Amino acid sequence: MSNEILSVLEYMEKEKGISREDMISTIAGAIKNAAQKGVIAGAEIEVQIDPRTGALKAWTLLNVVDSFSDPATEIPIDKAQLLSKEAKVGDVLKKEIDPAELGRIAAQAARQGIMQRVRQFEKDRIYDDYKDSVGDIVTGVVRRRERGDLIVDLGKAEAVLPPRERVPGEDYAPGERIRCLLLAIDSTPRGPELILSRASIKFVRRLFELEVTEIADGTVSLEGMAREPGYRTKICVHSNDPKVDPVGACVGARGARVKSIVRELGGEKIDIIRYHADPQLMLEEAIKPAVPKNIEIDPASKRIYFEVDEEGLPTAIGRRGQNAKLTSKLMGWRLDIGKEKREAATLEERAERAGHHLAQALGISEDLAEKLVGMGINSVEVIAAGVTAEDLVESGSFTAEEAAEIIAKFNQLQA
């Protein structure tokens, strides 16, 4: 058995990284517990394993007594002195056990102890290996599906990409490579579980930090982000260096940087906006291409009311309310959008306005001007086209004197 134990110790040390002392303690403890429950039930046992040779030794610990009652834990003084002349009542005597007596139970216990320790070690190693990587992007290979979850092999461990952390419309088959954010490490009865995400806004943030050096070195800061996974992301950026254009830095030469991120996100649209501390300026930037009008800001409740024209309303709201919702998240303000009111003038209203303008232009009374509009003469230009006093009289709406006055006023205007 010593050769088997030595082989196990060497394998675990080299291949699994479990120290020899740790494995010796595990195997000895497993054998001790199994023996106390089996062949030497009730006895107190001590087990030692030589770390160099793997040799196993075991002893029962017996209390030296005058009055003997329990052979599993006690030994009478006369028998004790046969084993050790110096034994006296009250001592604890170690009586060696032949390892062969432990037999099959010891071997099975050792095997179980080794397997349990390996599983525990692997759980501890997973946590130690990945605890500092939470929030970073990791790359793996999709292995299989389990109850809707995607199981991803990261090399040293398997991770889970649950449905809630996937992007709508994305699908991965076993064998495909995938990049995700290591979102968290959850504690479960089976040990630590690595949780991945592609839907988190932190995934987009980390992509920008990796792709845009100005963000990584602090020259450009991400002041706000809002995302509808699979559809659109809005980010607002600010430059801490007046010489650096924050939007241009994120877009990159000929759009190279942002295109790389869009490809990783499967074509998800990204709006990059310059940050403004003034909420009105920020709204005007974020809601583009819609143009907000009649803006009313309530700082106390962090609400903004604004209007857009009828053509711009669908753009401001966006598909499924996307543009308005993302803008609200990005700014941290509640947005109330209204349609700009337009005057729908009636025929009577238009006629009244035309009469008023004609009366002012000719210097005649409102009554005469209204009669002219009633004939279809709604501007000075119409009179100039050849209207005469006789035409006015023949219409039956004017007397000769009124017709003459109107034409005279017109002639004065033309002089």
C-alpha positions as CSV (number, residue, x, y, z in Angstrom):
1,M,0.0,0.0,0.0
2,S,2.9,2.3,0.7
3,N,3.9,2.3,-3.0
4,E,0.3,3.2,-4.0
5,I,0.2,6.1,-1.5
6,L,3.6,7.4,-2.6
7,S,2.4,7.4,-6.3
8,V,-0.7,9.3,-5.3
9,L,1.3,11.8,-3.3
10,E,3.7,12.4,-6.3
11,Y,0.9,12.7,-8.8
12,M,-1.2,15.1,-6.8
13,E,1.8,17.3,-6.1
14,K,3.0,17.5,-9.8
15,E,-0.3,17.4,-11.7
16,K,-2.8,18.9,-9.4
17,G,-0.6,21.2,-7.4
18,I,-1.8,19.8,-4.0
19,S,1.0,19.8,-1.5
20,R,2.3,16.4,-0.1
21,E,1.5,17.5,3.5
22,D,-2.0,18.3,2.5
23,M,-2.6,15.0,0.9
24,I,-1.0,13.0,3.7
25,S,-3.3,14.8,6.2
26,T,-6.3,14.0,4.0
27,I,-5.5,10.3,3.5
28,A,-4.5,9.7,7.2
29,G,-7.8,11.4,8.3
30,A,-9.9,9.3,5.9
31,I,-8.2,6.0,7.0
32,K,-8.6,6.9,10.7
33,N,-12.3,7.7,10.3
34,A,-13.0,4.6,8.4
35,A,-11.2,2.3,10.9
36,Q,-13.0,3.9,13.8
37,K,-16.3,3.1,12.2
38,G,-15.3,-0.3,11.0
39,V,-12.8,-2.9,12.0
40,I,-11.7,-1.1,15.2
41,A,-15.0,0.5,16.1
42,G,-14.9,2.8,19.1
43,A,-11.1,2.9,19.4
44,E,-9.0,6.0,19.3
45,I,-6.6,5.6,16.4
46,E,-3.5,7.5,15.3
47,V,-2.3,7.2,11.7
48,Q,1.0,8.4,10.2
49,I,2.3,8.3,6.7
50,D,6.0,8.8,5.8
51,P,6.1,11.6,3.2
52,R,9.3,10.2,1.6
53,T,8.3,6.5,1.3
54,G,4.6,6.5,1.7
55,A,4.8,3.9,4.4
56,L,1.7,3.7,6.6
57,K,1.7,3.1,10.3
58,A,-1.2,3.0,12.7
59,W,-1.8,2.7,16.5
60,T,-4.6,2.3,18.8
61,L,-4.5,4.7,21.9
62,L,-5.4,2.8,25.1
63,N,-5.8,4.2,28.6
64,V,-3.9,2.2,31.2
65,V,-6.4,1.3,34.1
66,D,-6.6,-0.8,37.2
67,S,-10.2,-1.9,36.6
68,F,-10.6,-3.0,33.0
69,S,-14.0,-2.6,31.3
70,D,-13.7,-1.5,27.6
71,P,-11.2,-3.3,25.5
72,A,-11.5,-0.8,22.6
73,T,-10.2,2.1,24.7
74,E,-8.6,0.5,27.8
75,I,-5.8,-1.9,28.8
76,P,-5.2,-3.3,32.3
77,I,-1.9,-2.3,34.0
78,D,-0.5,-5.8,33.9
79,K,-0.8,-6.2,30.2
80,A,0.4,-2.6,29.6
81,Q,3.6,-3.4,31.5
82,L,4.2,-6.3,29.1
83,L,4.3,-3.7,26.3
84,S,6.1,-1.0,28.2
85,K,7.8,-1.7,31.6
86,E,7.4,2.0,32.4
87,A,3.6,2.0,32.0
88,K,1.5,3.2,34.9
89,V,-2.2,3.8,35.6
90,G,-3.4,6.9,33.9
91,D,-0.9,6.7,31.0
92,V,-2.0,6.5,27.3
93,L,-0.3,3.6,25.6
94,K,0.1,3.3,21.8
95,K,-0.4,-0.2,20.5
96,E,0.7,-0.6,16.9
97,I,-1.7,-2.0,14.4
98,D,-0.7,-4.1,11.4
99,P,-1.8,-2.0,8.4
100,A,-3.0,-5.2,6.8
101,E,-5.7,-5.3,9.5
102,L,-7.2,-2.1,8.1
103,G,-7.4,-3.9,4.7
104,R,-9.9,-3.0,2.1
105,I,-11.8,-0.5,4.3
106,A,-8.7,1.6,4.6
107,A,-7.9,1.5,0.9
108,Q,-11.5,2.5,0.0
109,A,-11.5,5.3,2.6
110,A,-8.2,6.6,1.3
111,R,-9.6,6.7,-2.3
112,Q,-12.7,8.5,-1.2
113,G,-10.7,11.0,0.9
114,I,-8.4,11.7,-2.1
115,M,-11.4,12.3,-4.5
116,Q,-13.1,14.6,-2.0
117,R,-9.9,16.6,-1.4
118,V,-9.3,16.9,-5.2
119,R,-12.8,18.2,-5.8
120,Q,-12.5,20.7,-3.0
121,F,-9.1,21.8,-4.2
122,E,-10.4,22.3,-7.7
123,K,-13.3,24.4,-6.3
124,D,-10.9,26.5,-4.3
125,R,-8.5,26.8,-7.2
126,I,-11.4,28.1,-9.5
127,Y,-12.2,30.8,-7.0
128,D,-8.5,31.8,-6.5
129,D,-7.8,31.8,-10.3
130,Y,-10.8,33.9,-11.2
131,K,-11.6,36.1,-8.2
132,D,-9.4,38.9,-9.6
133,S,-10.9,38.6,-13.1
134,V,-14.4,39.6,-12.2
135,G,-15.3,42.5,-14.5
136,D,-12.8,41.5,-17.1
137,I,-13.5,40.0,-20.6
138,V,-12.7,36.3,-20.9
139,T,-12.7,34.1,-24.0
140,G,-13.9,30.5,-24.1
141,V,-15.4,27.8,-26.2
142,V,-19.1,26.8,-26.0
143,R,-19.4,23.2,-24.9
144,R,-23.1,22.4,-24.4
145,R,-26.5,23.5,-23.2
146,E,-27.8,22.7,-19.7
147,R,-31.4,23.7,-18.9
148,G,-31.2,26.7,-21.1
149,D,-27.7,27.8,-19.9
150,L,-24.7,27.8,-22.2
151,I,-21.7,26.1,-20.6
152,V,-18.5,27.7,-21.7
153,D,-15.0,26.2,-21.3
154,L,-12.5,28.9,-20.2
155,G,-9.6,26.5,-20.2
156,K,-9.1,26.2,-16.4
157,A,-12.8,26.0,-15.6
158,E,-16.3,25.9,-17.0
159,A,-18.5,28.9,-16.8
160,V,-22.2,29.5,-17.3
161,L,-23.9,32.0,-19.6
162,P,-27.5,32.1,-18.4
163,P,-30.4,33.2,-20.7
164,R,-30.9,36.5,-18.8
165,E,-27.3,37.5,-19.7
166,R,-27.5,36.7,-23.4
167,V,-28.3,39.2,-26.2
168,P,-31.6,38.6,-28.0
169,G,-31.0,37.1,-31.4
170,E,-27.6,35.7,-30.6
171,D,-27.1,32.0,-30.7
172,Y,-23.9,29.9,-30.3
173,A,-23.3,26.3,-31.2
174,P,-21.0,23.9,-29.4
175,G,-17.4,24.5,-30.5
176,E,-17.8,28.2,-31.2
177,R,-15.5,30.7,-29.6
178,I,-17.2,33.4,-27.5
179,R,-16.1,36.5,-25.6
180,C,-18.0,37.5,-22.5
181,L,-17.7,39.6,-19.3
182,L,-17.0,37.6,-16.2
183,L,-19.9,39.1,-14.3
184,A,-19.7,37.3,-10.9
185,I,-18.7,34.2,-9.0
186,D,-21.7,32.7,-7.2
187,S,-21.4,30.3,-4.3
188,T,-23.5,27.1,-4.8
189,P,-23.7,23.7,-3.1
190,R,-21.5,22.4,-5.9
191,G,-18.9,25.0,-5.3
192,P,-18.1,28.4,-7.0
193,E,-19.9,29.0,-10.3
194,L,-18.6,31.5,-12.8
195,I,-21.3,33.7,-14.3
196,L,-20.8,35.2,-17.7
197,S,-22.6,38.0,-19.5
198,R,-22.9,39.6,-22.9
199,A,-26.0,41.7,-22.1
200,S,-24.5,43.7,-19.3
201,I,-23.6,47.4,-19.9
202,K,-20.3,46.6,-18.2
203,F,-19.4,44.4,-21.2
204,V,-19.7,47.4,-23.5
205,R,-17.7,49.6,-21.1
206,R,-14.9,47.0,-20.9
207,L,-14.8,46.8,-24.7
208,F,-14.3,50.5,-24.9
209,E,-11.6,50.4,-22.3
210,L,-9.8,47.8,-24.2
211,E,-10.2,49.4,-27.6
212,V,-9.8,53.1,-26.8
213,T,-6.4,53.9,-25.3
214,E,-7.6,57.3,-24.2
215,I,-10.2,55.7,-22.0
216,A,-7.7,53.2,-20.6
217,D,-5.2,56.0,-19.6
218,G,-7.9,58.3,-18.2
219,T,-7.7,61.0,-20.9
220,V,-11.3,60.3,-21.9
221,S,-13.9,59.3,-19.4
222,L,-17.2,57.5,-19.9
223,E,-19.7,59.8,-18.1
224,G,-22.8,57.8,-18.8
225,M,-24.0,54.7,-20.5
226,A,-27.4,53.2,-21.4
227,R,-28.0,50.0,-23.3
228,E,-30.8,48.0,-24.9
229,P,-28.9,44.7,-25.6
230,G,-28.9,43.7,-29.2
231,Y,-30.4,47.0,-30.5
232,R,-28.7,50.2,-29.3
233,T,-26.2,51.6,-26.9
234,K,-25.8,55.3,-26.0
235,I,-22.6,56.6,-24.3
236,C,-21.6,60.1,-23.4
237,V,-17.9,60.9,-23.1
238,H,-15.8,63.7,-21.8
239,S,-12.2,64.7,-22.4
240,N,-10.0,65.7,-19.5
241,D,-7.5,67.1,-22.1
242,P,-8.9,70.1,-24.2
243,K,-6.7,69.0,-27.1
244,V,-8.4,65.6,-27.3
245,D,-11.8,65.2,-29.0
246,P,-13.6,62.5,-26.9
247,V,-16.0,61.5,-29.6
248,G,-13.3,61.2,-32.2
249,A,-11.1,59.2,-29.9
250,C,-13.9,56.6,-29.4
251,V,-14.8,56.5,-33.1
252,G,-11.2,56.1,-34.2
253,A,-9.6,56.7,-37.6
254,R,-12.3,56.1,-40.3
255,G,-14.4,54.6,-37.5
256,A,-12.1,51.7,-36.9
257,R,-12.4,51.6,-33.1
258,V,-16.2,51.8,-32.9
259,K,-16.6,49.4,-35.8
260,S,-14.5,46.8,-33.9
261,I,-16.9,47.1,-30.9
262,V,-20.0,47.0,-33.1
263,R,-18.7,43.7,-34.7
264,E,-18.2,42.2,-31.3
265,L,-21.8,43.2,-30.4
266,G,-23.2,41.6,-33.5
267,G,-24.1,44.9,-35.3
268,E,-25.6,46.6,-32.3
269,K,-25.9,50.4,-33.0
270,I,-23.7,52.7,-30.8
271,D,-24.4,56.4,-30.4
272,I,-21.4,58.3,-29.0
273,I,-22.3,61.7,-27.5
274,R,-20.3,64.5,-26.1
275,Y,-21.1,65.1,-22.4
276,H,-22.6,68.4,-21.2
277,A,-23.3,69.3,-17.6
278,D,-26.2,71.5,-18.8
279,P,-29.2,69.1,-19.1
280,Q,-30.7,71.1,-22.0
281,L,-27.6,70.8,-24.1
282,M,-27.3,67.2,-23.1
283,L,-30.9,66.5,-24.2
284,E,-30.3,68.2,-27.5
285,E,-27.3,66.0,-28.2
286,A,-28.7,62.8,-26.9
287,I,-32.1,62.9,-28.6
288,K,-30.7,63.5,-32.1
289,P,-31.8,63.4,-34.9
290,A,-35.0,64.8,-33.3
291,V,-35.0,68.5,-32.4
292,P,-36.5,69.3,-29.0
293,K,-38.5,72.5,-28.7
294,N,-40.3,74.4,-25.9
295,I,-38.1,72.7,-23.3
296,E,-39.2,73.0,-19.7
297,I,-36.7,71.7,-17.0
298,D,-37.7,70.8,-13.4
299,P,-34.4,70.3,-11.5
300,A,-36.2,69.4,-8.3
301,S,-37.8,66.3,-9.7
302,K,-35.3,65.8,-12.4
303,R,-37.9,65.9,-15.2
304,I,-37.8,67.5,-18.6
305,Y,-40.8,68.3,-20.7
306,F,-40.2,69.1,-24.4
307,E,-42.0,69.0,-27.7
308,V,-41.1,67.9,-31.2
309,D,-42.8,68.4,-34.4
310,E,-45.1,65.8,-35.9
311,E,-42.5,64.5,-38.3
312,G,-39.8,64.2,-35.5
313,L,-42.0,62.5,-32.9
314,P,-41.4,58.9,-34.1
315,T,-37.7,59.6,-34.2
316,A,-37.6,61.1,-30.7
317,I,-39.5,58.2,-29.3
318,G,-37.7,55.5,-31.4
319,R,-38.7,52.0,-32.2
320,R,-40.5,50.5,-29.1
321,G,-39.7,53.7,-27.3
322,Q,-36.0,52.9,-27.5
323,N,-34.5,56.3,-28.2
324,A,-36.5,58.1,-25.5
325,K,-35.8,55.3,-22.9
326,L,-32.1,55.2,-23.6
327,T,-31.8,59.0,-23.5
328,S,-33.6,59.0,-20.1
329,K,-31.3,56.4,-18.7
330,L,-28.2,58.1,-20.1
331,M,-29.1,61.5,-18.5
332,G,-30.7,60.2,-15.4
333,W,-33.7,62.4,-16.0
334,R,-37.3,61.5,-16.7
335,L,-38.4,62.7,-20.1
336,D,-42.0,63.8,-21.0
337,I,-42.4,64.2,-24.8
338,G,-45.3,66.1,-26.4
339,K,-46.2,66.9,-30.0
340,E,-45.7,70.5,-31.0
341,K,-49.1,72.3,-31.4
342,R,-49.8,73.8,-34.8
343,E,-52.7,76.1,-35.6
344,A,-55.2,74.6,-38.0
345,A,-56.7,77.7,-39.4
346,T,-60.3,77.5,-40.7
347,L,-61.5,79.2,-43.9
348,E,-63.1,81.9,-41.9
349,E,-60.0,82.5,-39.9
350,R,-57.9,82.7,-43.1
351,A,-60.4,85.1,-44.7
352,E,-60.4,87.3,-41.6
353,R,-56.6,87.5,-41.7
354,A,-56.6,88.3,-45.4
355,G,-59.2,91.1,-44.9
356,H,-57.2,92.6,-42.1
357,H,-54.0,92.7,-44.2
358,L,-55.8,94.1,-47.2
359,A,-57.4,96.8,-45.1
360,Q,-54.0,97.8,-43.7
361,A,-52.4,97.8,-47.2
362,L,-55.0,100.0,-48.9
363,G,-56.0,102.1,-45.9
364,I,-59.7,101.2,-46.2
365,S,-62.2,100.0,-43.7
366,E,-62.4,96.4,-42.5
367,D,-65.9,96.1,-43.9
368,L,-64.8,97.0,-47.5
369,A,-61.8,94.7,-47.2
370,E,-64.0,91.8,-46.1
371,K,-66.3,92.4,-49.1
372,L,-63.2,92.3,-51.4
373,V,-62.1,89.0,-49.9
374,G,-65.6,87.7,-50.3
375,M,-65.2,88.3,-54.1
376,G,-61.9,86.4,-54.1
377,I,-59.8,89.6,-54.0
378,N,-57.5,88.7,-51.0
379,S,-54.4,90.8,-51.9
380,V,-53.2,94.0,-53.6
381,E,-51.7,91.8,-56.3
382,V,-55.1,90.6,-57.4
383,I,-56.3,94.2,-57.8
384,A,-53.2,95.0,-59.8
385,A,-54.1,92.2,-62.2
386,G,-56.8,94.4,-63.7
387,V,-59.7,94.9,-61.3
388,T,-61.7,98.1,-62.1
389,A,-64.3,100.2,-60.3
390,E,-66.9,98.9,-62.8
391,D,-66.0,95.3,-61.8
392,L,-66.6,96.1,-58.2
393,V,-70.0,97.8,-58.8
394,E,-71.2,95.0,-61.1
395,S,-70.5,92.5,-58.3
396,G,-73.4,94.0,-56.4
397,S,-71.3,94.3,-53.2
398,F,-70.1,97.9,-53.7
399,T,-71.7,101.3,-54.5
400,A,-70.1,103.5,-57.1
401,E,-68.6,105.7,-54.4
402,E,-67.1,102.7,-52.5
403,A,-65.7,101.2,-55.7
404,A,-64.1,104.6,-56.7
405,E,-62.6,104.9,-53.2
406,I,-61.0,101.5,-53.3
407,I,-59.5,102.0,-56.8
408,A,-58.3,105.5,-55.7
409,K,-56.6,104.0,-52.7
410,F,-55.0,101.4,-54.8
411,N,-53.7,104.0,-57.3
412,Q,-52.2,106.0,-54.5
413,L,-50.4,102.9,-53.2
414,Q,-49.0,102.3,-56.7
415,A,-47.9,105.9,-57.2
